[in-house]
Amino acid sequence: MRDLLYDSAMASEVGRSIGSQAARSQRPNLLILMPDQLRADCLEEGSGARMPHLERLAGEGLHLRQAYTTNPLCMPARASFLTGRYCHQHGMWRNEGRLARWTRTYLHRLARAGYHTAQLGKAHVYDHVPCRDLRLQERRMRALGFTQVEEVTGPIATTHTASVVTDHWEERGLLELFREDYARRREAGPLDSTWPSPLPEGEGLDDRIGQLALDFLASPDARRPFAAFVGFAGPHWPWDAPRTWAERFDPSTQPGPLPVTEPEAHVPEPAASFQRHLQGRVEPTAEQAGRIRAAYHAKAAHVDAWIGRILDALEEHGLADDTAVLFWSDHGEMLCDKGRLGKAVLYEQAVRVPVVLRLPPAMGGPRGTGSDALVSIVDAFPTLLELGGCEPVASMGRSLVPLAVGATDRHRDAVLAEVDGGDGFEGARIRRRTLVRDRTHKLVTTHRGEPLSLHDLEVDPHEEHNLLGTPAAVPHVERLEAERVRMRKERPR
């Protein structure tokens, strides 16, 4: 079955037109905005979130509603974004280690094509735990293709890792306040550490990252073709939004989490045991769940405000019409759904992510459209190269440009995601798991192909009814298992 459904001649014509445009003296700038752990439903009604600036961006571009990460963990997902490859190909499965020094990224091609490539904020493409000063890692980041590096860690690693942000806080006498607050949060635990940040307004981690982006857009480096990656730290836990933002979200009005569900009688072992094991890891009260969701959405709204300021800065500096903007979250967050917090599971809340692509006006295409085409984070790689006028490079991705310019409304037959984490269940046998999803159904298996769950997402979007063990499940399992095997064997092209 072909993975790419739009006509190849049409795709080539789109690519030629964009390549010729990029070859002109005014190449499109590329601005990539990546929050950490933002759920796809933050752009959907009824979620409790408020993201007017991301909605504004979607209203000016293409909102991809069925986009998936390759792994619901930071480093593996970001490695896929950089390389256009799945975890079983780039080898990064957990938040440990680093990409091999010979790894080729989309940044190398863009830099060779004359782009100034900048890393601003959180990248998290190597393990921050043993790191004490990010400036000592700049050589590593340059080897991945960045020509400018102003890197920041995520919230927790910032307590022990020096960076441009900790320097700033130390100068203002705020670093110890930040560290003491996070020590309190670790002691309280995620269910109860939902109070606002004690830092002064405008001094939070995402404030400092947002300011890096504004400073870059005002700099001479933004007056030549640039590819800037802006990595926000939020809304990743701890949920420490500034007080003014936290006060805007009432915990009592937040929608409640999805309940834990028992496997139905037809679900065979070990799938039934695994379903029970995977859920109910935390048991928040209704009040705790409301506070967690309000705090998460406050932090997301704070990031959204910075997105608005960055979009405004593009306008102020005369860059908006010459800049393609790609917004993409690395993975989602369970937020107490099914009795879980965090990620590292293959539920929709953790693997489906919000994606918006806004092209420069001269490139045409419909504005303010939404698409239900299946999209994978590996698709960012060829998309950015095509926008930059670079020759195609072998990857697992499919460029999103034909979707964005209205040349097609279809993209992939299926998406693949993987995770390495046994959750203590039967050791290594179910440690690595694979998700394959087509337009209607989603199958999760062990790495050996043993089925663990099958859901019809059209009628069961919250994954409450595992269809395994029913006669109707058989053709779907066979079809999706064949697709899983094909995608696992497929090589970059």
Helices and strands as residue ranges (DSSP letters): H 8-23, E 29-36, G 40-43, H 52-59, E 62-68, H 74-83, H 87-90, H 106-112, E 116-122, G 134-137, H 138-143, E 148-152, G 157-159, H 164-171, H 175-188, H 205-217, G 220-223, E 226-235, H 243-246, G 251-253, H 271-278, H 286-316, G 320-322, E 323-328, G 337-339, H 348-351, E 352-358, G 361-363, E 369-376, G 377-379, H 380-387, H 401-404, E 415-420, G 427-430, E 432-437, E 441-446, E 451-456, H 473-489
